[in-house]
Amino acid sequence: MARRQHLTASILLVVVLFFSISYFLSGSSSHDVDRIHEPAGEPKSEFKVDLGGMPASLLDGESIAPKLENATLKAELGRATWKFMHTMVARFPEEPSKEERKTLETFIYLFSRLYPCGDCARHFRGLLSKYPPQTSSRNAAAGWLCFVHNQVNERLKKPIFDCNNIGDFYDCGCGDEDKKKGDKGKEGGKKEEAKTGELIKE
């Protein structure tokens, strides 16, 4: 009989502990949910980047990352990086503003310091000093990046890529408003062609 009382008391204690813990955990999570759904007011961070006031040493310094010893990881990182960079410049505006040009140029220089392979970053900065980024248009940026990529391919004894096909090879498939505008323009061109009987070249 005494044994049964201990068992009953133990079960009762476990049940009480379970419900107590559940109550306390559910109480704190409801406050978290309320906090998540609060509308965002003013940004909490006072951090703002002034590209004009950025010291040159920030853009021209040494690599932050150490040498990456693992050749497999280095190759994987390189492929992913080139895919990202080519896709980024493929989405760059055809006629960028001064601010957009400065943003891309600053990104490229900062990227050359932050790249997680220290040796690769050092080589890339060497290329940047010889061949500064071209940011006057999407085509200029894409052509420049393809040229720099081929400089790396040449150093690594890899095949040289035909830069004339760069737009086809690195299409991100994001949908392009310029293409939509171009399609409307082509329809307008077809109407114009039908009126005059001549083919209008774009």
C-alpha positions in Angstrom: 0.0 0.0 0.0 2.8 2.4 0.9 4.4 1.7 -2.4 1.2 2.6 -4.3 1.0 5.9 -2.4 4.6 6.8 -3.5 3.8 5.9 -7.1 0.6 8.0 -7.0 2.5 10.9 -5.4 5.3 10.7 -8.0 2.8 10.7 -10.9 0.9 13.6 -9.4 4.2 15.5 -8.9 5.3 14.9 -12.6 1.9 16.1 -13.9 2.0 19.2 -11.7 5.6 19.9 -12.9 4.6 19.4 -16.5 1.7 21.8 -16.4 3.7 24.4 -14.4 6.5 24.3 -17.0 4.0 24.4 -19.9 2.3 27.4 -18.3 5.5 29.4 -17.8 6.8 28.6 -21.3 3.5 29.4 -23.0 3.3 32.7 -21.0 6.7 33.9 -22.2 6.1 32.9 -25.8 2.9 34.8 -26.1 4.8 38.0 -25.3 7.3 37.1 -28.0 4.5 36.6 -30.6 3.1 40.1 -29.7 6.6 41.6 -30.1 7.0 40.0 -33.5 3.7 41.4 -34.8 4.4 44.9 -33.6 4.6 47.3 -36.6 8.1 48.5 -37.3 8.6 52.0 -36.3 11.8 54.0 -36.7 14.9 51.8 -37.4 16.7 50.8 -34.3 20.1 51.3 -35.8 21.7 54.7 -36.3 24.3 53.2 -38.6 24.4 54.9 -42.0 27.0 54.5 -44.7 28.4 57.7 -46.3 30.2 56.4 -49.4 31.6 59.9 -50.0 33.2 60.1 -46.6 34.7 56.6 -46.7 38.4 56.6 -46.2 40.5 55.3 -49.1 42.3 52.9 -46.8 39.0 51.1 -46.2 38.8 50.2 -49.9 42.5 49.6 -50.6 43.6 47.7 -47.5 44.9 44.1 -47.3 42.7 40.9 -47.2 40.9 40.3 -44.0 40.6 36.6 -44.5 43.6 34.2 -44.2 44.7 31.8 -46.9 42.1 29.1 -47.8 44.1 25.8 -47.9 41.3 23.4 -48.9 41.4 23.2 -52.8 37.9 21.7 -53.0 36.3 24.5 -50.9 38.3 27.1 -52.8 37.0 25.8 -56.2 33.5 25.6 -54.9 33.7 29.1 -53.5 35.1 30.4 -56.7 32.3 28.9 -58.9 29.6 30.3 -56.6 31.3 33.7 -56.4 31.6 34.1 -60.2 28.0 33.0 -60.6 26.9 35.6 -58.1 29.1 38.4 -59.5 28.1 37.8 -63.2 24.4 37.6 -62.2 24.7 40.8 -60.2 26.2 42.8 -63.1 23.6 41.2 -65.5 21.0 42.9 -63.3 22.9 46.2 -63.1 21.0 49.1 -64.8 21.7 49.8 -68.5 22.0 53.5 -67.6 23.1 53.7 -64.0 23.0 56.8 -61.9 26.2 58.2 -60.3 25.1 56.7 -57.0 24.5 53.2 -58.6 27.9 53.3 -60.3 29.6 54.3 -57.0 27.7 51.6 -55.1 28.9 48.8 -57.5 32.4 50.1 -57.6 32.6 50.3 -53.8 31.1 46.8 -53.4 33.7 45.4 -55.7 36.6 47.0 -53.8 35.2 46.0 -50.4 34.5 42.5 -51.8 38.2 42.2 -52.8 39.1 42.7 -49.1 36.4 40.5 -47.6 36.6 37.5 -49.9 37.0 34.4 -47.7 40.1 33.2 -49.6 43.0 35.6 -48.7 45.3 34.6 -51.6 42.4 34.9 -54.1 41.5 38.3 -52.7 45.1 39.5 -53.0 45.2 38.4 -56.7 41.8 40.0 -57.3 43.0 43.3 -55.8 46.0 43.1 -58.1 43.6 42.8 -61.1 41.6 45.8 -59.8 44.7 47.9 -59.7 45.5 47.1 -63.3 41.9 47.0 -64.6 39.6 49.2 -62.5 35.9 48.4 -62.5 33.9 49.7 -65.4 30.5 50.8 -64.3 29.2 53.1 -67.0 26.5 50.6 -68.1 25.3 47.0 -67.7 27.3 46.0 -70.8 30.4 47.7 -69.6 30.2 46.1 -66.1 29.5 42.6 -67.6 32.3 43.0 -70.2 34.7 44.2 -67.5 33.9 41.3 -65.2 34.1 38.7 -67.9 37.6 40.1 -68.9 38.7 39.9 -65.2 37.3 36.4 -64.9 39.3 35.4 -68.0 42.4 36.9 -66.4 41.8 34.6 -63.4 41.1 31.6 -65.8 44.3 32.3 -67.6 46.3 32.3 -64.4 44.6 29.1 -63.3 45.2 27.5 -66.7 41.4 27.2 -67.3 39.6 27.7 -70.6 39.0 31.3 -71.6 35.3 32.2 -71.8 33.9 34.0 -74.9 32.6 37.2 -73.5 30.2 37.7 -76.4 28.0 35.0 -74.8 28.1 36.3 -71.3 24.5 37.6 -71.3 23.2 34.2 -72.3 25.4 32.2 -69.9 24.6 34.1 -66.7 20.9 34.9 -67.1 19.4 34.7 -63.6 15.9 34.1 -64.9 14.6 36.8 -62.5 12.3 38.4 -65.1 13.5 41.7 -66.7 11.4 44.8 -67.0 13.6 46.0 -69.8 12.7 42.9 -71.8 9.0 43.6 -71.1 9.5 47.2 -72.3 11.4 45.8 -75.3 8.6 43.4 -76.2 6.1 46.4 -76.1 8.5 48.3 -78.3 8.8 45.4 -80.7 5.0 45.3 -81.0 5.0 49.0 -81.7 7.7 48.4 -84.3 5.6 45.8 -86.0 2.6 48.2 -86.2 5.0 50.8 -87.6 6.3 48.3 -90.1 2.8 47.4 -91.2 2.0 51.1 -91.8 5.1 52.0 -93.8 5.9 48.6 -95.3 9.5 48.9 -94.2 11.4 46.9 -91.6 12.5 49.0 -88.7 15.8 48.0 -87.2 16.2 48.3 -83.4 
